[in-house]
Amino acid sequence: ILENTGVVVKGIEQGLLDFPSKRFDEEVWLCWKYGETEIKFWHEKDSGFMGRKPIEVSDESLI
C-alpha cells in the first residue's frame, strides 16, 4: 500500500522508508527510520542511508 503512494521500503528489518520529494529542481528522497519521531533527513537519489543530510529550512530553500 505504501509503494502506491511513492514511498519505498528500503529496509524492513531496520525500518527504513524513503519518500519522494524535490530540493530545488532535483528529485531527492526524504528518509525516516523506525524510532525517529519525525522526518528529519534527506538524501540524493543515488545516495543511500549513509548519505543522509539533515533537513534545513531557510529563506532560500524548502530543504
C-alpha positions in Angstrom: 0.0 0.0 0.0 2.8 2.4 0.9 4.5 1.9 -2.5 1.3 3.0 -4.3 2.0 6.5 -2.8 5.6 6.6 -4.0 7.1 5.6 -0.6 9.9 3.0 -0.8 10.6 0.5 1.9 14.4 0.4 2.0 14.9 -2.0 4.9 12.1 -3.7 6.6 14.4 -5.1 9.4 15.8 -1.6 10.1 12.5 0.2 9.5 13.8 2.4 6.7 11.4 4.4 4.5 12.2 6.8 1.6 9.6 9.4 0.5 9.9 11.1 -2.9 10.5 14.9 -2.8 12.2 17.8 -4.5 15.0 20.0 -3.5 15.0 23.0 -5.8 14.8 21.2 -9.2 16.4 18.0 -8.0 14.5 14.9 -7.2 15.6 13.6 -3.7 14.4 11.2 -1.0 13.2 12.3 2.4 14.1 9.4 4.7 12.8 8.1 8.0 14.0 5.3 10.3 11.9 3.5 12.8 12.3 5.2 16.2 12.7 8.7 14.8 9.8 10.9 15.8 9.6 12.8 12.5 11.2 13.0 9.1 14.4 15.0 9.7 16.8 13.8 6.9 17.1 13.7 3.1 19.5 12.2 0.5 20.1 12.3 -3.2 18.5 9.6 -5.4 21.9 7.9 -6.0 22.8 8.0 -2.3 21.6 5.8 0.5 21.1 5.9 4.2 24.8 6.7 4.8 24.4 9.8 2.7 21.6 11.3 4.8 21.7 15.0 5.4 19.6 17.0 7.9 16.7 18.9 6.6 17.3 22.6 6.9 14.7 25.2 6.3 15.9 28.7 5.2 14.6 31.7 3.4 16.3 30.3 0.2 15.1 26.7 0.3 12.5 24.3 1.4 15.1 21.8 2.5 
